[in-house]
Amino acid sequence: MGRWKTVIGPKLKARRFENQKTEVKIGTNILNKMTELGRPKFEVIA
């Protein structure tokens, strides 16, 4: 939740519920992409 508030902000900007749902989906996709970029990739050598 702390990371969400840091990146996206403490409050939703949209007023209508449908728009709020879209805003949350976009924010979730952004955070997932940022997490994916920071995650190490492992490869089997032997």
Sequence and secondary structure as in RCSB ss.txt:
>XXXX:A:sequence
MGRWKTVIGPKLKARRFENQKTEVKIGTNILNKMTELGRPKFEVIA
>XXXX:A:secstr
 HHHHHHT SS    SHHHHHHHHHHHHHHHHHHHHHHS       
